[in-house]
Amino acid sequence: MVGRSGTVRHANDHALALFPAAAPGLSLAECAAAWLADAHEQKAAAGARGANGANTVVSGYIAGRSYEAHPTVQDDGEVVWWLVDDTDHRLAREALHIEQERTAFLAEASNALLSSLHLERCMDVTAQLAAEHLSAAALVIAPGSGCRLPVVTCVRGQKPVRDQWEIDPQEVPGLAEALQGFPPVPSRWIDPVTAPEWLIPEGFGEVGSIVVTPLPGHGVPAGALVLLRHSGEPAFSEEEEVFARLFAARSGAAMSAARMYAEQSSVSKVLMRELLPPALHQIAGVEFAGGYRPSKDRERIGGDFYDVHPAGAEGEPSFAVLGDVSGKGLEAAVLTGKIRNTLHALLPMAGDHQRMLELLNGALLNSHHTRFATLVLVSAVREGGAVRLRVTSAGHPPALIVRADGSVEESASRGTLVGAFPRAPATTVCETLAPGDFCVLFTDGFTEAKGGPLDEEMYGDERFQDALSRCAGMPGEAVVEHVQMLASQWVGSGQHDDMAVMVIAAPKSHHLSMVGGHTKGRFTA
């Protein structure tokens, strides 16, 4: 109990245990903690001004423990200070606050790391987050080839720096083991004085403590995380090392996912290159043009395909095929790849379309695939100004012959689809393309495309043939672009099947024109 003048009036046994010198008549400043004396002085000043501060609680430390001081003002102006030991509550609040901050940090780190499937970006984010929240500087070291290791270094307040270092991980205790995915060594085992120069960022100064922890990945280690603190900063506690491992686990998972994505993306690109339809051009005087649109715009491959194999020798026919595998997407594309490879292997038999179809049919029946395909095979050879065709349809829409005058004829070849029945009989017919004529091979994605004013009407054979009739006299590439444009306009943003089209044309007569008889000439086909 303290009077108006700031002198102690009374102290009970508990108060004397805290302030042994407290005695009636002494000023509070002489016998109690300074923070309590200051609080009483401020309360007395507030009371003199008539301010209401009777219930203001203050806090401070006494002998290393935390106390709250609750004042009660008596009628005569004296103040009774009740001191409550809140050390345990304060420690609990601080621990809870730290855990909340760490949880928020891990959530932030997870969001930042998972927002990118780019390995270098994940390494940058890991190093920067670690430098800002866990240490003064951080290094992210990824496995590499030989002694060259990818490294990202980041100092707090600066941007990450990428590099390739030729280093020996054995120079840092625990680093070689961390890169192999072994558990980390305690930081107290690492003497900062022995740290190699390459580990310390330029201008960082003297290192006070080091933590090395692995970055665990999916099945294989993703790398190692090295944390550095300046000399004079608190060394890493055991609790901080555990938290660093939690952060490293998230970072390693993100880096591993990014590496797996990069590897799968590379594999996919290689495989997709083999599955994509080839670029077509004029071969041995015969013009070839093709176009393909998958059923989904975000995909590049599907169940429709075409191929052209040039003749092995002059005067021999080139071999072309266009097909449609049941289904869509990647599974259908895999079967198209098998069919294309099988037909490529059967090219020595290209003179006998029926034999090729029988062998292909047997190969599909003996595979694990349950899908079937329709095909149209064409052998084309230039003879004089015309192009001779041998056309064989295996359950496919008939090839269309478009004459120079705009008339459209259906090829008479008919046959059974392949991969569904023990036999795949088909008929082969011969066609002749005069200069300016062209043959169109297509899949039913064009004729069965739904769209129009009500989005439910099929484009149909009649519209398709009328569109081709209007293309009379056009080069093959122009015909392909035209029918693709019409199909796109018809379906709009609606769903559709895969669409593949190939044009085989007999070029118009060649002529050579010159200006002035001796300047540059222009060759027109």
PyMOL commands that set and color helices and strands:
alter all, ss='L'
color gray80, all
select helices_A, chain A and resi 13-18+28-31+34-48+87-114+119-133+169-171+175-179+187-189+192-194+197-199+238-275+329-345+347-349+353-365+444-447+460-469+476-491
alter helices_A, ss='H'
color red, helices_A
select strands_A, chain A and resi 58-62+65-73+79-85+137-141+148-155+161-166+207-215+223-230+282-283+286-293+304-309+318-325+373-383+386-394+400-402+408-410+428-433+438-442+450-451+457-458+499-505+511-514+521-524
alter strands_A, ss='S'
color yellow, strands_A
deselect
rebuild
show_as cartoon
